[in-house]
Amino acid sequence: MSGPLSGIRVLELGQLIAAPFATRLMAEFGAEVIKIEPPGDGDPLRKWRKMHEGTSLWWYLQSRNKKSIAVNLKSPDGLAIVKQLAESADVVVENFRPGGLEKLGLGWDVLSALNPNLVMVRISGYGQTGPYRDRPGFGAIGESMGGIRYTTGSPEAPPARVGVSIGDTLASLHGVIGALMALLRVKTGQGGGQVIDVSLVESVFNVMESLVPEYDLLGEVRTRTGGALPGITPSNTYPTKDGGFVVIAGNSDPIFKRLMATIGRPDLAEIPEFRTNDGRSKEAAMLDATISDWTRARTVDEALAALDAADVPAGRIYSVADIVADPHYQARDMILQAELPGGTHVKMPGIVPKLSETPGAVRWQGPALGAHTDSVLSELGLDAERIAALREKGAVA
C-alpha cells in the first residue's frame, strides 16, 4: 500500500537526530526520502550508542525507508547533484548551523530560485535569526534553555535529563507539522514554497504549558517536583510494598470520589473543599500521604487491580522489557520484527500515528552508506560511465 505522502520527494541534508527523525516519519508514510551523506563515514549516527556488527542499531531504525546516496558537498560536481535533486524535490530538510548551507552555495535563495515550490525545513539550535543564531545548539541545550530541564527531576537533585533526546524529537515533530502545512498550501494552489524555521529551544518551549503566564501574573517559577503534578491533585507516583511504584491520576472530580472509595477513605471525598481540584491542591501533601499509605500495603499488581476495577486511571512505570512483553503494544503492532544485514532478526518500534486508510509501513531498514547512489543518479539521467567518472573524482561514493 502506498502511504499518504506517496509521490512526495524529500531531500535530507541532515545528520544525527533532529532532521533525520523528521524525514524518518515522512518516509514511513510513503515519501521518497533521499538522504545525502558524506562519503567515507556517512552520518555519525551510524556509530552512535549500541552497535551490531559495526553499525548502530539506532541507525537501522532512524533511517528506515530512506535512500542513502554518498555525495561530497565540497565538490562542485557533488553540489551540482544536490541542486539537481532539489529541482525535483518537494521538501528539503536540513539541520546545519545557520549559514552553513549558504557557505556551500545551497542556501534558500539558490534552491528556491531553482524550485519556486520548494518547502525548506531548517532545524537549528536557536533559529535562523536572533542574537544566538550562530551558536552551536544540540538537543541538550534546547531542553535546558527551553525550560524542560528546570522542571524535570527531584527537587533535592540537580535538573535531570528526560531520558531520551526529547529536544531533538520535539523539533522534528514541529518540522514535520510545518512541512505538511506548507505542502498543503503548495498542493492546493494557494502559493509557492517557503522556509520552515524550527528552533530546538522554541520547540521545547512550545510544550511548556502555562509556564509564562504563571510567572508573569503570579510570580511563580515552576520547578522540579519529582513524580507529582503540582496544581492538579491527586496525581503522583506512589510506592508499593514490593518495591515498585504506581502512577495514579485521580484528579478529576468524579475520579477523585472513586479513588477515595477504593482506598477506604470515602469521607475525604465528602469534604466540601475537596470536591474541586483547587481545594484538593491546597492539601496535596496530605492526600498524597493518604494514598501512599494505601499503596504501601499492596503490591503493584494488587493496587492496579483495585484501581482498574474502580475505573481510576493508573499504571505501572514500564521499562523497555515491560513494553516489549506487553500484549497491548503487541496487539497494536507497536513491536515489529525486522531483519538486519546478515539475517539477524531484531524487534523495532512500530509506526505512529495509525491511519485507517493509508497506514505507514516499514519497507526496509536503514541502508548501507551509498546504497542508492547509482539508482538515484540514474534517475537523474546520468549513465553508468558518468557515474563512474564522478566516483573516480570523489564527488560521489
FENTADA-V767438 format. One record per pair of residues at least 24 apart in sequence whose C-alpha atoms are under 10 Angstrom apart, sorted by the first residue. I is the first residue (numbers start at 1). J is the second residue. Records with the same first field share a line. If there is no record, write none. Layout:
I = J, J
This chain:
1 = 29, 30, 357, 358, 359, 360, 361
2 = 29, 30, 31, 358, 359, 360, 361
3 = 27, 28, 29, 30, 31, 355, 357, 358, 359, 360, 361
4 = 28, 29, 30, 31, 355, 357, 358, 359, 360
5 = 29, 30, 31, 32, 180, 358, 360
6 = 30, 31, 32, 358
7 = 31, 32, 90
8 = 32, 33, 88, 89, 90, 91, 183
9 = 33, 34, 85, 86, 88, 89, 90, 91, 92
10 = 34, 35, 66, 85, 86, 88, 89, 90, 91, 92, 93, 118, 119, 120
11 = 35, 36, 66, 67, 82, 85, 86, 88, 89, 90, 91, 92, 93, 94, 120
12 = 36, 37, 66, 67, 68, 91, 92, 93, 94, 95, 121
13 = 37, 82, 92, 93, 94, 95, 96, 101, 122
14 = 43, 92, 93, 94, 95, 96, 122, 123
15 = 42, 43, 44, 45, 46, 94, 95, 96
16 = 43, 44, 45, 46, 48, 58, 59, 62, 95, 168
17 = 44, 45, 58, 59, 62, 95, 138, 139, 165, 167, 168, 169, 171, 172
18 = 93, 94, 95, 123, 124, 138, 139, 165, 166, 167, 168, 169, 170, 171, 172, 173, 175, 200
19 = 92, 93, 94, 95, 96, 121, 122, 123, 124, 168, 169, 171, 172, 173, 175, 176
20 = 45, 59, 62, 63, 66, 93, 94, 95, 168, 169, 172
21 = 61, 62, 63, 168, 169, 170, 171, 172, 173, 175, 176
22 = 62, 93, 94, 121, 123, 168, 169, 170, 171, 172, 173, 174, 175, 176, 177, 179
23 = 62, 63, 64, 65, 66, 91, 92, 93, 94, 172, 173, 175, 176
24 = 61, 62, 63, 64, 65, 66, 172, 366
25 = 62, 63, 64, 65, 172, 173, 176, 351, 352, 353, 360
26 = 65, 66, 176, 179, 180, 360
27 = 63, 64, 65, 66, 67, 360, 361, 362, 363
28 = 63, 64, 65, 66, 351, 352, 359, 360, 361, 362, 363, 364
29 = 65, 351, 352, 353, 355, 358, 359, 360, 361, 362
30 = 65, 358, 359, 360, 361, 362, 363
31 = 65, 66, 90, 91
32 = 65, 66, 67, 89, 90
33 = 63, 64, 65, 66, 67, 68, 89, 91, 92, 93
34 = 65, 66, 67, 68, 69, 85, 89, 92, 372, 373, 376
35 = 63, 66, 67, 68, 69, 70, 71, 93, 369, 370, 372, 373
36 = 67, 68, 69, 70, 71, 72, 73, 82, 369, 370, 373
37 = 68, 69, 70, 71, 72, 73, 369, 370, 396, 397
38 = 69, 70, 71, 72, 73, 74, 369, 370, 395, 396, 397
39 = 69, 70, 71, 72, 73, 369, 370, 394, 395, 396, 397
40 = 70, 71, 72, 369, 370, 397
41 = 70, 369
42 = 68, 69, 70, 71, 368, 369, 370
43 = 70, 369
46 = 366, 368, 369
52 = 340, 341, 344
53 = 340, 341, 342
55 = 366, 368
56 = 366
57 = 340, 346, 348, 365, 366
58 = 348, 366
59 = 365, 366, 367, 368
60 = 338, 339, 340, 341, 348, 364, 365, 366, 367, 368
61 = 338, 348, 349, 350, 362, 364, 365, 366
62 = 365, 366
63 = 364, 365, 366, 367
64 = 361, 362, 363, 364, 365, 366, 367
65 = 361, 362, 363, 364, 365, 366, 367
66 = 363, 364, 365, 366, 367, 372
67 = 364, 366, 367, 368, 369, 370, 371, 372, 373, 375, 376
68 = 366, 367, 368, 369, 370, 371, 372, 373, 376
69 = 367, 368, 369, 370, 371, 372, 373, 374, 375, 376, 377, 396, 397
70 = 369, 370, 371, 372, 373, 374, 391, 394, 395, 396, 397
71 = 370, 373, 390, 391, 394, 395, 396, 397
72 = 391, 393, 394, 395, 396, 397
73 = 101, 104, 105, 106, 395, 396
74 = 104, 394, 395
75 = 104, 390, 393, 394, 395, 396
76 = 104, 105, 395
77 = 390, 393, 394, 395, 396
78 = 390, 393, 394, 395, 396
79 = 104, 105, 106, 395
80 = 105, 106, 395
81 = 377, 380, 395, 396
82 = 106, 111
83 = 110, 111, 114, 115
84 = 111, 114, 115, 377, 380
85 = 111, 376, 377, 379, 380
86 = 111, 112, 114, 115, 118
87 = 111, 112, 113, 114, 115, 116, 117, 118
88 = 114, 115, 117, 118, 380
89 = 115, 117, 118, 119, 120
90 = 115, 116, 117, 118, 119, 120, 179, 183, 186, 187, 193
91 = 117, 118, 119, 120, 121, 179, 180, 182, 183, 193, 194, 195
92 = 118, 119, 120, 121, 122, 179, 195
93 = 119, 120, 121, 122, 123, 172, 175, 176, 179, 196
94 = 120, 121, 122, 123, 124
95 = 121, 122, 123, 124, 125, 198, 199
96 = 122, 123, 124, 125, 136
97 = 122, 123, 124, 125, 126, 127, 128, 133, 134, 135, 136, 137
98 = 122, 123, 124, 125, 126, 127, 128, 129, 133, 134, 135, 136
99 = 128, 133, 134
100 = 134
108 = 194, 195
112 = 192, 193, 194, 195
115 = 192, 193
116 = 186, 191, 192, 193, 194
117 = 182, 183, 185, 186, 187, 191, 192, 193, 194
118 = 182, 183, 186, 192, 193, 194, 195
119 = 178, 179, 180, 181, 182, 183, 186, 192, 193, 194, 195, 196
120 = 175, 178, 179, 182, 193, 194, 195, 196, 197
121 = 172, 174, 175, 176, 178, 179, 182, 194, 195, 196, 197, 198
122 = 175, 195, 196, 197, 198, 199
123 = 168, 171, 172, 174, 175, 196, 197, 198, 199, 200
124 = 168, 171, 197, 198, 199, 200, 201
125 = 167, 168, 171, 198, 199, 200, 201, 202, 203
126 = 197, 198, 199, 200, 201, 202, 203
127 = 196, 197, 198, 199, 200, 201, 202
128 = 196, 197, 198, 199
129 = 197, 199
133 = 199
137 = 199, 200, 201
138 = 165, 167, 168, 200, 201
139 = 164, 165, 166, 167, 168, 169, 170, 171, 200, 201, 204
140 = 164, 165, 166, 167, 168, 200, 201
141 = 167, 168, 200, 201
142 = 166, 167, 168, 170, 171, 199, 200, 201, 202, 203, 204, 205
143 = 167, 168, 170, 200, 201, 202, 203, 204, 205
144 = 201, 204, 205
145 = 200, 201, 202, 204, 205
146 = 199, 200, 201, 202, 203, 204, 205, 206, 207, 208
147 = 201, 202, 204, 205, 206, 207, 208, 211, 222, 223
148 = 201, 204, 205, 207, 208, 222, 223, 224
149 = 204, 223, 224
150 = 221, 222, 223, 224
151 = 208, 221, 222, 223, 224, 225, 226
152 = 223, 224, 225, 226, 227
153 = 223, 224, 225, 226, 227
154 = 223, 224, 225, 226, 227, 228
155 = 223, 224, 225, 226
156 = 224, 225, 226
157 = 224, 226
158 = 224
159 = 223, 224
160 = 224
166 = 200, 203, 204
167 = 199, 200, 201, 202, 203, 204, 205
168 = 199, 200, 201, 203, 204
169 = 200, 203, 204
170 = 198, 199, 200, 201, 202, 203, 204, 205, 206, 207
171 = 198, 199, 200, 201, 202, 203, 204, 206
172 = 198, 199, 200, 203
173 = 198, 203
174 = 198, 199, 200, 202, 203, 204, 206
175 = 199, 203
228 = 284, 288
229 = 281, 284
230 = 281, 282, 284
231 = 277, 278, 279, 280, 281, 282, 284
232 = 277, 278, 280, 281, 282, 284
233 = 274, 276, 277, 278, 279, 280, 281, 282, 283, 284, 285, 287, 288
234 = 259, 277, 280, 281, 283, 284, 285, 286, 287, 288, 291
235 = 281, 284, 287, 288, 313, 314
236 = 284, 288, 291, 292, 314
237 = 288, 291, 292, 314, 315, 316, 317
238 = 288, 289, 291, 292, 293, 294, 295, 296, 300, 316
239 = 291, 292, 293, 294, 295, 296, 297, 298, 299, 300
240 = 292, 293, 294, 295, 296, 297, 298, 299, 300, 301, 302, 303
241 = 293, 294, 295, 296, 297, 298, 299, 300, 303
242 = 295, 296, 297, 298, 299, 300, 301
243 = 296, 299, 300
244 = 295, 296, 298, 299, 300, 301, 316, 317
245 = 295, 296, 299, 300, 303, 315, 316, 317
246 = 292, 295, 299, 300, 301, 303, 304, 314, 315, 316, 317
247 = 304, 313, 314, 315, 316, 317
248 = 291, 304, 307, 312, 313, 314, 315, 316
249 = 312, 313, 314, 315
250 = 307, 311, 312, 313, 314
251 = 276, 277, 280, 281, 312, 313
252 = 276, 277, 312
253 = 277, 280
254 = 312
255 = 310, 311, 312, 313
256 = 280, 312
257 = 312
258 = 307, 310, 311, 312
259 = 291, 306, 307, 310, 311, 312, 313
260 = 287, 290, 291
261 = 310
262 = 294, 303, 306, 307, 309, 310, 311, 312
263 = 290, 291, 292, 293, 294, 295, 303, 306, 307
264 = 291, 294
265 = 290, 291, 294
324 = 348, 349
336 = 362
338 = 362, 363, 364, 365
339 = 364, 365
340 = 364, 365, 366, 367
341 = 365, 367, 368
369 = 397
370 = 396, 397
371 = 397
372 = 397
373 = 397
